[in-house]
Amino acid sequence: MLFMCCTLIKALNKLKNLSLINKEVVYLNFDLKYFEVLRVLYREGFIQGYKIDKKNYQTIVYLRFFQNNSVLGRLRFLSVPSRERFISYKDLCLINNKKTFVLLSTSKGLRTIYECKKQKLGGKLLFFI
């Protein structure tokens, strides 16, 4: 189960802040914790892509913009290390997921709210966009 550690929060904040000032490419320190989150963000269309620079030990993230507005600018954390928030499947069914993207850490890995409803899973709320 992925936990929301300080380095991941810092990396996501860096992505958000640099996207708000219209940077198209972000360089992150190489860390294996990022890849599962980056894979989900890419699959859901929030970033254009990412690649690993093994020479410089960096992860290069290409940000996405829609009509000159930042896609990641609305990112908000639901759980932080000092305050973790969990949700059950029963409570998850009450949330309308058509306008927001919510990422949860479940016993089966990172899942979106749609996937959690489909697989009848609850978990730790990470962030929403």
Backbone hydrogen bonds in HBPLUS format (Angstrom, degrees):
<---DONOR---> <-ACCEPTOR-->    atom                        ^
c    i                          cat <-CA-CA->   ^        H-A-AA   ^      H-
h    n   atom  resd res      DA  || num        DHA   H-A  angle D-A-AA Bond
n    s   type  num  typ     dist DA aas  dist angle  dist       angle   num
A0009-ILE N   A0005-CYS O   3.10 MM   4  6.40 157.9  2.15 152.3 159.0     1
A0010-LYS N   A0006-CYS O   2.90 MM   4  6.10 157.8  1.95 148.6 154.7     2
A0011-ALA N   A0007-THR O   2.97 MM   4  6.15 153.6  2.04 140.4 147.5     3
A0012-LEU N   A0008-LEU O   2.96 MM   4  6.18 162.6  1.99 149.9 154.0     4
A0013-ASN N   A0009-ILE O   2.89 MM   4  6.05 154.6  1.96 146.9 154.5     5
A0014-LYS N   A0010-LYS O   2.90 MM   4  6.07 148.6  2.00 142.4 151.2     6
A0015-LEU N   A0011-ALA O   2.97 MM   4  6.29 155.3  2.03 147.2 153.4     7
A0016-LYS N   A0012-LEU O   2.95 MM   4  6.16 160.6  1.99 146.6 151.9     8
A0017-ASN N   A0013-ASN O   2.84 MM   4  5.99 173.3  1.84 154.3 156.1     9
A0018-LEU N   A0014-LYS O   2.98 MM   4  5.99 165.9  2.00 149.3 153.5    10
A0019-SER N   A0015-LEU O   3.01 MM   4  6.02 141.2  2.16 137.9 148.3    11
A0020-LEU N   A0016-LYS O   3.04 MM   4  6.31 141.3  2.20 144.4 154.9    12
A0023-LYS N   A0018-LEU O   2.93 MM   5  5.41 165.7  1.95 162.0 159.5    13
A0022-ASN N   A0019-SER O   3.14 MM   3  4.93 155.5  2.20 104.8 105.4    14
A0063-LEU N   A0024-GLU O   2.87 MM  39  5.17 156.6  1.93 142.2 149.0    15
A0026-VAL N   A0061-VAL O   2.84 MM  35  5.12 159.5  1.88 151.3 157.8    16
A0061-VAL N   A0026-VAL O   2.84 MM  35  5.12 170.6  1.85 157.0 160.3    17
A0028-LEU N   A0059-THR O   2.83 MM  31  5.05 173.6  1.84 155.1 157.4    18
A0059-THR N   A0028-LEU O   2.79 MM  31  5.05 160.8  1.83 144.2 149.7    19
A0030-PHE N   A0057-TYR O   3.02 MM  27  5.14 139.5  2.19 139.7 128.8    20
A0034-TYR N   A0031-ASP O   3.28 MM   3  5.98 158.3  2.33 117.2 121.9    21
A0038-LEU N   A0034-TYR O   2.82 MM   4  5.98 165.0  1.84 162.5 167.7    22
A0039-ARG N   A0035-PHE O   2.84 MM   4  5.90 150.5  1.92 143.1 151.1    23
A0040-VAL N   A0036-GLU O   3.15 MM   4  6.38 153.8  2.23 141.2 146.9    24
A0041-LEU N   A0037-VAL O   2.92 MM   4  6.20 164.2  1.95 153.7 158.4    25
A0042-TYR N   A0038-LEU O   2.88 MM   4  5.99 152.4  1.95 145.1 152.4    26
A0043-ARG N   A0039-ARG O   2.95 MM   4  6.10 161.4  1.98 144.3 149.8    27
A0044-GLU N   A0040-VAL O   2.95 MM   4  6.10 150.2  2.04 149.6 156.9    28
A0046-PHE N   A0041-LEU O   2.84 MM   5  5.17 153.4  1.91 162.8 160.6    29
A0045-GLY N   A0042-TYR O   3.10 MM   3  5.09 153.2  2.18 100.8 109.1    30
A0048-GLN N   A0062-TYR O   2.76 MM  14  5.28 142.8  1.90 144.7 154.3    31
A0062-TYR N   A0049-GLY O   2.83 MM  13  5.22 176.7  1.83 150.1 151.3    32
A0051-LYS N   A0060-ILE O   2.87 MM   9  5.29 148.7  1.97 145.2 155.3    33
A0060-ILE N   A0051-LYS O   2.79 MM   9  5.29 164.8  1.81 165.5 167.9    34
A0053-ASP N   A0058-GLN O   2.82 MM   5  5.15 172.6  1.83 156.4 157.7    35
A0057-TYR N   A0053-ASP O   3.01 MM   4  5.80 111.6  2.49 140.3 157.7    36
A0058-GLN N   A0053-ASP O   3.11 MM   5  5.15 162.7  2.14 142.5 146.4    37
A0066-PHE N   A0069-ASN O   2.95 MM   3  5.26 160.2  1.98 151.8 154.5    38
A0069-ASN N   A0066-PHE O   3.02 MM   3  5.26 150.4  2.11 107.1 116.3    39
A0075-LEU N   A0072-LEU O   3.21 MM   3  5.51 163.3  2.24 118.4 118.6    40
A0076-ARG N   A0128-PHE O   2.92 MM  52  5.52 158.6  1.97 161.5 168.1    41
A0128-PHE N   A0076-ARG O   2.91 MM  52  5.52 158.0  1.96 157.4 164.6    42
A0078-LEU N   A0126-LEU O   2.93 MM  48  5.37 167.0  1.95 128.6 132.2    43
A0079-SER N   A0126-LEU O   3.37 MM  47  5.21 159.9  2.42 132.9 128.7    44
A0080-VAL N   A0083-ARG O   3.00 MM   3  5.20 164.2  2.02 133.2 135.7    45
A0083-ARG N   A0080-VAL O   2.91 MM   3  5.20 140.0  2.08 111.2 123.3    46
A0125-LEU N   A0085-ARG O   2.86 MM  40  5.71 155.1  1.93 150.5 158.9    47
A0087-ILE N   A0123-GLY O   2.86 MM  36  5.59 154.2  1.93 155.1 163.1    48
A0123-GLY N   A0087-ILE O   2.92 MM  36  5.59 148.8  2.02 154.6 164.3    49
A0092-LEU N   A0088-SER O   2.91 MM   4  6.06 143.9  2.04 144.1 155.5    50
A0093-CYS N   A0089-TYR O   3.11 MM   4  6.32 140.5  2.28 146.9 153.8    51
A0094-LEU N   A0091-ASP O   3.18 MM   3  5.49 150.9  2.27 104.7 113.0    52
A0095-ILE N   A0092-LEU O   3.18 MM   3  5.57 163.6  2.21 112.0 117.0    53
A0129-ILE N   A0101-PHE O   2.82 MM  28  5.16 147.8  1.92 142.6 153.4    54
A0113-ILE N   A0102-VAL O   3.12 MM  11  5.54 127.2  2.41 151.5 154.0    55
A0103-LEU N   A0127-PHE O   2.99 MM  24  5.68 166.3  2.01 170.7 174.2    56
A0126-LEU N   A0103-LEU O   2.92 MM  23  5.62 161.2  1.95 163.8 162.6    57
A0104-LEU N   A0111-ARG O   2.84 MM   7  5.39 173.5  1.84 169.0 171.1    58
A0111-ARG N   A0104-LEU O   2.94 MM   7  5.39 165.2  1.96 156.1 160.8    59
A0105-SER N   A0124-LYS O   2.86 MM  19  5.09 158.6  1.90 146.4 152.5    60
A0124-LYS N   A0105-SER O   2.99 MM  19  5.09 161.0  2.02 148.5 143.8    61
A0106-THR N   A0109-GLY O   2.98 MM   3  5.19 164.9  2.00 134.7 137.4    62
A0109-GLY N   A0106-THR O   3.22 MM   3  5.19 159.4  2.26 110.6 109.1    63
A0116-CYS N   A0112-THR O   2.97 MM   4  6.24 154.9  2.04 151.2 158.6    64
A0117-LYS N   A0113-ILE O   3.03 MM   4  6.24 154.4  2.10 144.5 150.5    65
A0118-LYS N   A0114-TYR O   3.03 MM   4  6.26 155.7  2.10 145.9 153.0    66
A0119-GLN N   A0115-GLU O   2.90 MM   4  6.07 152.6  1.97 147.5 154.3    67
A0120-LYS N   A0116-CYS O   2.82 MM   4  5.58 108.1  2.34 135.3 150.7    68
A0121-LEU N   A0116-CYS O   2.88 MM   5  4.82 162.1  1.91 137.0 143.1    69
A0120-LYS N   A0117-LYS O   3.41 MM   3  4.95 153.4  2.49  90.9  98.4    70
